[in-house]
Amino acid sequence: MLLEQLKEAVINGDQDELKVLCGRVLDEKFNPVEAVQNGLIKGIEELGRLWTEGEMFLPDVMMGADVLKLALDILGPELAKAEAAGIKRDVKGRIVIGTVKGDIHDIGKNIVSAMMTAAGYEVHDLGINQDVAAFTEKAEEVGADIIALSALLTTTMPEQKKLVEHLKEKGIKEKYKVIIGGGPTTQDWANEIGADGWSETAGGAIALCDRLTA
């Protein structure tokens, strides 16, 4: 029953209900990994399916992703304990995403982040105006598979190149796949800077991540 309620809270984008349910997970010593895997993730997967079939709109998916993020924040300490004990939740991959330094645009990035979450990825969204060190440190912290960089201004595109160079300088480029996106970016730009992929759309970004993590 609790798992189904967690699923429904995500589908409905109900943060108030979610907080109550997460409180129950903690109070009742419910397995936090199971709560995430068989409750929350099932909800975001269902939202993604409904969106693909045209029965839900993108704002619904983004609200669901916000609810999922809130739940992971609340359950974070217990999930960390479970992982330390060798109990890990099943995810398709871990992605660190953000808008690069000097750029405060985030609508497109937020859409991609929500859709990545709905597609079954563990997404760590850094937000806007993030320097290369922030991406690298978070990727190292969470054991990311992919680093995704958004730039909506031609003047901030060089930050994407700087990240690739930064990873090479630290000798850790081979640990991560770097993908880029944003209005002025192109596949040619991705090739030029040594990124592993580029996408013009959110759907394309998911397909790209699926290929890179296969």
C-alpha positions as CSV (number, residue, x, y, z in Angstrom):
1,M,0.0,0.0,0.0
2,L,2.8,2.4,0.9
3,L,4.6,1.7,-2.3
4,E,1.5,2.4,-4.4
5,Q,0.9,5.6,-2.4
6,L,4.5,6.8,-3.1
7,K,4.0,6.0,-6.8
8,E,0.7,8.0,-6.9
9,A,2.3,10.9,-5.1
10,V,4.9,11.2,-7.9
11,I,2.3,10.8,-10.7
12,N,0.2,13.5,-9.1
13,G,3.1,15.8,-8.3
14,D,1.9,16.0,-4.7
15,Q,4.7,17.3,-2.5
16,D,2.7,17.5,0.7
17,E,1.6,13.9,0.4
18,L,5.1,12.9,-0.5
19,K,6.5,14.4,2.7
20,V,3.9,12.5,4.8
21,L,4.7,9.2,3.0
22,C,8.5,9.7,3.4
23,G,7.9,10.3,7.1
24,R,6.2,6.9,7.2
25,V,9.1,5.3,5.4
26,L,11.4,6.6,8.1
27,D,9.2,6.0,11.1
28,E,8.2,2.5,10.1
29,K,11.8,1.6,9.2
30,F,10.7,0.7,5.7
31,N,13.4,-0.3,3.3
32,P,14.4,3.0,1.7
33,V,15.8,1.3,-1.4
34,E,12.5,-0.5,-2.0
35,A,10.6,2.7,-1.4
36,V,12.6,4.4,-4.1
37,Q,12.8,1.4,-6.5
38,N,9.3,0.0,-6.3
39,G,7.4,3.2,-5.3
40,L,8.9,6.5,-6.5
41,I,10.7,5.2,-9.6
42,K,7.6,3.3,-10.7
43,G,5.7,6.6,-10.5
44,I,8.2,8.6,-12.6
45,E,8.3,5.7,-15.1
46,E,4.6,5.8,-15.4
47,L,4.6,9.5,-15.9
48,G,7.2,9.1,-18.7
49,R,5.0,6.5,-20.4
50,L,1.9,8.7,-20.1
51,W,3.8,11.7,-21.5
52,T,5.1,9.6,-24.4
53,E,1.5,8.5,-25.2
54,G,0.2,12.0,-25.0
55,E,-1.9,11.5,-21.8
56,M,0.3,13.8,-19.7
57,F,2.0,17.1,-20.4
58,L,5.6,18.0,-19.9
59,P,4.8,20.2,-16.8
60,D,3.3,17.1,-15.2
61,V,6.6,15.2,-15.8
62,M,8.6,18.1,-14.4
63,M,6.4,18.2,-11.3
64,G,6.8,14.5,-10.8
65,A,10.6,14.9,-11.1
66,D,10.5,17.6,-8.5
67,V,8.6,15.3,-6.1
68,L,11.1,12.5,-6.8
69,K,14.0,14.9,-6.0
70,L,12.4,16.0,-2.8
71,A,11.9,12.4,-1.7
72,L,15.5,11.5,-2.5
73,D,16.6,14.5,-0.4
74,I,14.5,13.3,2.5
75,L,15.5,9.7,2.3
76,G,19.1,10.5,1.4
77,P,20.7,9.6,4.7
78,E,18.9,6.2,4.9
79,L,19.7,5.5,1.3
80,A,23.4,6.2,2.0
81,K,23.3,3.8,4.9
82,A,21.7,1.1,2.7
83,E,24.3,1.7,0.0
84,A,27.1,1.4,2.6
85,A,25.6,-1.9,3.6
86,G,25.8,-3.1,0.0
87,I,22.2,-2.5,-0.9
88,K,22.1,-0.4,-4.1
89,R,19.1,0.6,-6.1
90,D,19.0,-0.2,-9.8
91,V,19.4,2.7,-12.1
92,K,20.3,2.9,-15.8
93,G,23.1,5.3,-15.1
94,R,24.1,8.4,-13.1
95,I,24.1,11.8,-14.8
96,V,25.4,15.1,-13.5
97,I,23.7,18.0,-15.4
98,G,23.9,21.7,-15.2
99,T,24.1,25.1,-17.1
100,V,27.7,26.3,-17.5
101,K,29.3,29.3,-15.8
102,G,28.1,32.7,-17.0
103,D,24.7,31.3,-18.1
104,I,21.5,31.5,-16.1
105,H,19.1,29.8,-18.6
106,D,17.6,26.7,-17.3
107,I,14.2,25.9,-19.0
108,G,15.7,23.5,-21.6
109,K,18.0,22.0,-19.0
110,N,15.2,21.4,-16.6
111,I,13.1,19.6,-19.3
112,V,16.1,17.4,-20.2
113,S,16.7,16.7,-16.5
114,A,13.1,15.7,-15.9
115,M,13.0,13.4,-18.9
116,M,16.3,11.8,-17.9
117,T,14.8,11.1,-14.5
118,A,11.6,9.7,-16.1
119,A,13.7,7.5,-18.4
120,G,15.3,5.8,-15.3
121,Y,18.5,7.7,-14.7
122,E,19.7,9.0,-11.4
123,V,20.1,12.7,-12.2
124,H,22.1,15.2,-10.2
125,D,21.1,18.7,-11.3
126,L,23.6,21.4,-10.3
127,G,21.4,24.2,-11.6
128,I,22.8,27.3,-13.4
129,N,26.0,29.2,-13.6
130,Q,28.2,26.2,-12.7
131,D,32.0,26.2,-13.2
132,V,34.0,23.2,-14.4
133,A,35.1,22.3,-10.9
134,A,31.5,21.9,-9.7
135,F,30.7,19.4,-12.5
136,T,33.9,17.4,-11.9
137,E,33.5,17.3,-8.1
138,K,29.9,16.2,-8.3
139,A,30.7,13.6,-10.9
140,E,33.5,12.2,-8.7
141,E,31.2,12.3,-5.6
142,V,28.3,10.3,-7.1
143,G,30.2,8.1,-9.5
144,A,28.6,9.6,-12.6
145,D,28.6,7.9,-16.0
146,I,27.7,11.1,-17.9
147,I,28.3,14.8,-17.5
148,A,25.7,16.9,-19.4
149,L,26.5,20.6,-20.1
150,S,23.9,23.2,-21.2
151,A,24.9,26.5,-22.8
152,L,22.3,28.9,-24.2
153,L,24.7,31.7,-25.0
154,T,27.5,31.7,-27.6
155,T,29.6,33.5,-25.1
156,T,29.3,30.6,-22.6
157,M,29.9,27.7,-25.1
158,P,33.7,27.8,-24.4
159,E,32.9,26.6,-20.9
160,Q,31.8,23.3,-22.4
161,K,35.2,23.0,-24.1
162,K,36.9,24.0,-20.8
163,L,35.2,21.1,-19.0
164,V,36.5,18.5,-21.5
165,E,40.0,20.0,-21.2
166,H,39.7,20.0,-17.4
167,L,38.9,16.3,-17.3
168,K,41.8,15.6,-19.6
169,E,44.2,17.6,-17.5
170,K,43.1,15.7,-14.4
171,G,43.5,12.4,-16.2
172,I,39.9,11.3,-15.7
173,K,38.3,12.0,-19.1
174,E,38.0,8.3,-19.8
175,K,35.8,7.9,-16.7
176,Y,32.9,10.0,-18.1
177,K,30.9,10.5,-21.2
178,V,30.5,14.3,-21.8
179,I,27.4,15.4,-23.7
180,I,26.4,19.0,-24.6
181,G,23.3,20.9,-25.6
182,G,21.8,24.3,-25.9
183,G,20.5,26.6,-28.6
184,P,23.8,27.7,-30.2
185,T,25.5,24.3,-29.9
186,T,25.9,21.8,-32.8
187,Q,27.3,18.3,-33.5
188,D,30.2,20.0,-35.2
189,W,30.9,21.9,-32.0
190,A,30.7,18.7,-30.0
191,N,33.2,17.1,-32.3
192,E,35.5,20.1,-32.1
193,I,35.7,20.1,-28.4
194,G,36.0,16.4,-27.9
195,A,32.5,15.8,-26.4
196,D,31.0,12.4,-26.6
197,G,27.6,13.5,-27.9
198,W,25.2,16.3,-28.7
199,S,21.4,16.5,-28.9
200,E,19.0,19.2,-30.1
201,T,16.0,17.8,-28.2
202,A,15.2,16.2,-24.8
203,G,14.1,13.0,-26.5
204,G,17.4,12.9,-28.5
205,A,19.3,13.4,-25.2
206,I,17.7,10.3,-23.7
207,A,18.4,8.2,-26.8
208,L,22.0,9.5,-26.6
209,C,22.4,8.6,-23.0
210,D,20.9,5.1,-23.7
211,R,23.6,4.6,-26.4
212,L,26.4,5.8,-24.2
213,T,25.5,3.6,-21.2
214,A,24.6,0.5,-23.2
